[in-house]
Amino acid sequence: MSTQTTSTTPTIAVFAATGSQGGAVTDALLAAGARVRALLRDTTSEKAAALAGRGVELAQIDVHDPSSLVTALQGVDAFWFMTTPPGGMQQPDTEGETAQGIALADAAATAQVPHVVFSSVGGAERDSHVPHFESKYRVEQHLATVGLHVTVVRPVFFTDNFHAFAPTREDGTLVLRLPFPDGIPLQMIATRDVGAIAATALLDPTAVPAEIEIAGDALTGSEIAAAFAEQTGTPTRYEALPLAVLDGQDDMQAMFRWFAETPAYQADLEQVRRIAPTTWTLAQWLETAGPTRDS
């Protein structure tokens, strides 16, 4: 049997709690009154210190050291984790990503964690041929074999990506360019809402389906440009780029190709809002967290 906390306040382990997704999960859990144990590679960073200042327990881990993972997971009521390819997205190490996820899953099984929430990606289970989707699906498949109670949350395209993909200002107008044909809706979700839905699943596993794809909006390129125009007060147009602009970035190119092969993402936006009624649209994200009018 797992050694669980005796307090009525649950303790939730969050992997990579200083990252974007892990940070959003931590924020939502703390807002709900839960205790958070942050599993971090570096517990001495400024971000780690900031978490500690908010009452978060810090646990130093090494994904290549199973004993450190098992120790960090002892006694928790639930565990959230995600995976990313080591080395970033330019030349992603998808085998390394899967190995990371398997190590975390195995540690959770050894520690007998009562409930695990894994943040995967929308379409992972649909034979996407996108390498960093398929690496996450291999983690999903492994989780299904280790005897854990698991919830798989599959976010779609992150609205927060528009910090990087924001329109450029040209001759008094804004131009939004993506390697994605206009006229096809792209589903998206704010990282903040990924955290909120994950926290709901962690605190009440019955509130969220065992597998769920999540989105907060679905817009074409021109509709995305119109949202930027409304927020910035500047005329904005959309220009679709050819996939060739991603030559040499095979993973990213495969993903944008998949976006155009409808239906790609398939989240049920009404279902998501029944779980998290305050889930943001793109317009709400732009108003609250997006690029400023001066950017």
Secondary structure, 3 states (H helix, E strand, C coil): CCCCCCCCCCEEEEECCCCHHHHHHHHHHHHCCCEEEEEECCCCCHHHHHHHHCCCEEEECCCCCHHHHHHHHCCCCEEEEECCCCCCCCCCCHHHHHHHHHHHHHHHHHCCCCCEEEECCCCCCCCCCCHHHHHHHHHHHHHCCCCCCEEEEEECEEHHHHHCCCCEEECCEEEEEECCCCCCCEEEECHHHHHHHHHHHHHCHHHCCCEEEECCEEECHHHHHHHHHHHHCCCEEEEECCHHHHCCCHHHHHHHHHHHCCCCCCCCHHHHHHHCCCCCCHHHHHHHCCCCCCC
